[in-house]
Amino acid sequence: MNSQRIFTRTKLTALAASAMLLTACGSRESSSVSMVTDFAEEYRTSSAESLTENNNADIGHIRGIVRIVSGNAVRIGTEDNNTQYTVSFGDELSLADIHPGDLADITYSGEILEMYPSLIYGGESLEVIEKADREYTCVERTLGVCTVSMLVPDGWEYSDTEYPPPIDGDEVTDFGITLSPVGSEGSITISWHSMILGLGADMDARTDTTGGMKSVIYTPKGSEVWSVILFPDLENAAVTSTFGESGDFSEYSSDIDSILSTLDIY
């Protein structure tokens, strides 16, 4: 794949900035992809002549986990670092049998629009390498100045986390989404805070990678179950867990690993 045509999540052009408003702000499970699909179709229609002349363009490949399917577009997160792409296909390709959680290989031609999630309007083919083991829903929320996105397996419920307002009466500066298996007292919360205080000496810390992002995982001394995950490159974001207190971590550990492996914060 031509590395010059792949853009990282940190880059943003003026064109992408306007389009990104359609994906990151006011995020909901399928509406953001629908709007990006419309954007892609408009772009493709207006560029039909140039696309015809570009039939000999380099072919690129993306392999990853399908997050959302909407109309003739698929949102996919790569296996290696969970970078997301929205790929728009022509009407001749049916996506009826493609579902969130499927591992897929996508072939495309044409350029990648520099936004996040990046937009590829030249989808050529999609091959499912492995079907999802169960049903998943892509959950997205805007928390403060960032957006969180993850695949949540069937049997889990989620809701916005309510934090008390600051004592000084200013606007709420803490936001989160809490996920929990139906019938369990354990939960994980992905949150954004105006300030995160340092953790005490009663925690063991280890560096790791969570959802393709550098992370530090904190576990209470004497426990085998982590309670906090922080991100050195995202100093306001955190993941907390109460499964160490509820006692049913082992029952849901594979689900938790699955959710966190698809976690994207941008």
C-alpha positions in Angstrom: 0.0 0.0 0.0 1.3 3.5 -0.9 2.2 4.9 2.5 1.8 8.5 1.2 -2.0 7.9 0.9 -2.5 6.9 4.5 -3.1 9.6 7.0 -2.8 9.4 10.8 -5.5 10.4 13.2 -3.6 13.5 14.2 -3.6 15.2 10.8 -6.5 17.5 9.7 -7.0 19.7 6.7 -9.5 22.5 6.3 -11.7 20.3 4.1 -11.5 17.5 6.6 -12.4 19.8 9.4 -15.7 20.6 7.9 -16.5 17.0 7.1 -15.3 15.8 10.5 -18.2 17.8 12.1 -20.4 15.1 10.5 -18.7 12.3 12.3 -17.4 13.4 15.7 -19.9 15.9 17.0 -23.2 14.6 18.3 -22.1 11.1 17.6 -24.8 8.4 17.5 -24.4 4.8 16.4 -25.5 5.0 12.7 -26.3 8.6 11.9 -22.7 9.7 11.6 -22.0 7.0 9.1 -25.1 7.9 7.1 -24.0 11.4 6.8 -20.5 10.4 5.8 -22.1 8.1 3.2 -24.0 11.1 1.7 -20.8 13.1 1.8 -19.0 10.3 0.0 -21.7 9.9 -2.6 -21.7 13.7 -3.3 -17.9 13.6 -3.6 -18.0 10.7 -5.9 -20.7 12.1 -8.2 -18.9 15.5 -8.5 -15.6 13.7 -9.2 -17.0 11.1 -11.6 -14.9 12.2 -14.5 -11.6 12.3 -12.6 -12.5 8.9 -11.1 -13.0 7.4 -14.5 -9.6 8.7 -15.5 -8.2 7.1 -12.3 -9.1 3.6 -13.1 -5.4 2.6 -13.1 -4.9 4.0 -9.6 -3.0 2.0 -7.1 -5.0 -0.6 -5.3 -4.9 -0.5 -1.5 -6.0 -3.0 1.2 -7.4 -2.6 4.7 -8.0 -5.5 7.1 -9.9 -4.9 10.2 -13.1 -5.2 12.3 -16.3 -3.9 10.9 -17.9 -1.3 13.2 -20.9 0.1 11.4 -22.7 -0.8 8.1 -24.9 1.9 6.7 -26.2 2.2 3.1 -23.3 1.6 0.8 -20.7 2.4 3.4 -18.7 0.5 6.0 -16.8 1.8 9.0 -13.9 -0.4 9.8 -11.2 -0.3 12.5 -7.8 -1.8 11.5 -6.4 -4.8 13.4 -3.0 -3.3 14.2 -3.9 0.1 15.8 -7.7 0.4 15.5 -7.5 3.4 13.1 -10.9 3.9 11.6 -11.9 4.3 8.0 -15.3 4.8 6.3 -15.3 3.1 2.9 -18.0 3.9 0.4 -18.8 1.3 -2.2 -20.9 1.4 -5.4 -24.5 0.2 -5.5 -23.4 -3.0 -7.3 -21.8 -4.3 -4.0 -24.4 -5.7 -1.5 -23.5 -5.2 2.2 -26.6 -7.1 3.4 -24.6 -9.9 5.0 -21.9 -7.7 6.6 -22.3 -7.0 10.3 -20.4 -5.3 13.1 -17.7 -7.5 14.5 -16.9 -9.2 11.2 -13.2 -9.4 10.3 -13.0 -8.2 6.7 -10.5 -7.4 4.0 -11.3 -4.3 1.9 -9.8 -3.5 -1.4 -10.0 0.1 -2.6 -8.7 2.5 -5.2 -8.5 6.3 -5.2 -7.4 8.6 -2.5 -8.1 8.7 1.2 -9.7 12.0 2.4 -7.7 13.4 5.3 -10.2 13.4 8.1 -11.0 11.1 11.1 -12.4 8.6 10.6 -10.7 8.8 7.2 -13.0 8.6 4.2 -12.3 6.3 1.2 -14.7 6.8 -1.6 -13.3 4.2 -4.0 -14.2 0.9 -2.3 -13.8 -2.0 -4.8 -14.4 -5.2 -2.8 -15.1 -6.5 0.7 -14.3 -10.1 1.8 -15.3 -11.4 5.2 -12.4 -13.3 6.6 -14.2 -14.3 9.9 -17.8 -13.8 10.9 -18.5 -12.2 14.3 -19.2 -14.7 17.1 -22.2 -12.8 18.3 -24.1 -9.5 17.7 -22.3 -6.2 18.3 -23.3 -2.6 18.4 -21.0 0.3 17.7 -21.5 2.8 20.5 -20.2 6.3 20.1 -20.4 9.3 22.4 -19.0 12.8 22.5 -17.4 13.3 25.9 -16.2 16.8 26.4 -13.8 17.6 23.6 -13.3 14.0 22.5 -15.3 11.2 21.0 -15.2 7.6 22.2 -16.2 4.7 20.0 -16.3 0.9 20.7 -18.0 -2.3 19.8 -20.3 -3.6 22.6 -21.4 -7.2 22.5 -25.0 -8.3 22.8 -26.1 -8.7 26.5 -24.5 -5.5 27.6 -26.3 -2.2 28.4 -24.8 1.3 28.5 -25.8 4.7 29.6 -24.3 8.2 30.1 -22.5 8.6 33.3 -23.7 11.4 35.6 -21.1 13.4 37.5 -21.9 16.1 40.1 -21.3 19.7 38.9 -18.2 21.5 40.2 -18.5 23.1 43.6 -17.8 26.5 42.3 -20.9 26.3 40.1 -19.1 26.2 36.7 -20.3 24.0 33.9 -19.9 20.3 34.2 -16.5 19.3 33.1 -16.6 15.5 33.5 -18.3 13.2 31.0 -18.5 9.4 30.7 -20.4 6.4 29.4 -20.9 3.3 31.6 -21.2 -0.2 30.3 -22.4 -3.2 32.2 -23.5 -6.8 31.5 -27.3 -7.2 32.0 -27.8 -8.5 35.6 -24.3 -7.8 36.8 -23.2 -5.3 39.4 -19.8 -4.8 37.7 -19.3 -2.1 35.1 -16.6 -0.2 33.1 -16.7 3.5 32.5 -15.0 5.4 29.8 -14.7 9.0 30.8 -13.2 12.4 30.1 -12.2 14.8 32.9 -11.0 18.3 33.2 -8.4 17.0 35.6 -7.3 13.5 36.7 -5.5 13.3 40.0 -2.5 11.1 40.6 -3.2 7.5 41.8 -2.0 6.4 45.2 0.9 4.2 46.1 -1.5 1.3 46.8 -1.6 0.7 43.0 0.7 -1.4 40.8 1.1 0.1 37.3 2.2 -1.5 34.0 2.4 -0.1 30.5 0.3 -1.7 27.8 -1.7 -0.9 24.7 -5.5 -0.5 24.9 -7.4 -0.2 21.6 -4.2 0.6 19.8 -3.4 3.5 22.2 -0.5 3.6 24.7 -1.9 3.0 28.2 -1.0 2.5 31.8 -3.1 -0.1 33.7 -3.4 0.3 37.4 -4.2 -2.7 39.7 -4.8 -2.4 43.5 -2.0 -4.2 45.3 -3.0 -7.7 46.2 -5.6 -7.8 43.5 -5.5 -9.5 40.1 -8.2 -7.3 38.6 -7.3 -3.8 37.2 -9.3 -0.8 38.3 -8.1 2.1 36.2 -6.6 2.6 32.8 -5.0 6.0 31.9 -3.6 7.1 28.5 -0.3 9.1 28.5 -1.1 10.7 25.2 -4.7 11.5 26.2 -4.3 13.0 29.7 -8.0 13.7 30.2 -9.3 10.2 29.3 -9.7 7.2 31.7 -11.3 3.8 31.9 -12.4 2.6 35.3 -13.8 -0.8 36.4 -15.8 -2.0 39.3 -15.5 -5.7 38.5 -12.8 -6.1 41.1 -15.5 -5.2 43.7 -18.4 -7.1 42.1 -16.4 -10.3 42.0 -17.6 -11.5 38.5 -14.6 -10.2 36.5 -13.6 -13.8 35.4 -17.1 -14.3 34.0 -17.0 -11.3 31.8 -13.3 -10.8 31.2 -13.4 -11.9 27.5 -16.3 -9.4 26.9 -14.3 -6.7 28.6 -11.2 -7.5 26.5 -13.3 -7.4 23.4 -14.7 -4.0 24.2 -11.4 -2.5 25.1 -9.7 -3.9 22.0 -12.0 -1.8 19.8 -11.9 1.3 22.0 -11.0 4.4 20.0 -10.7 7.9 21.6 -10.3 10.8 19.3 
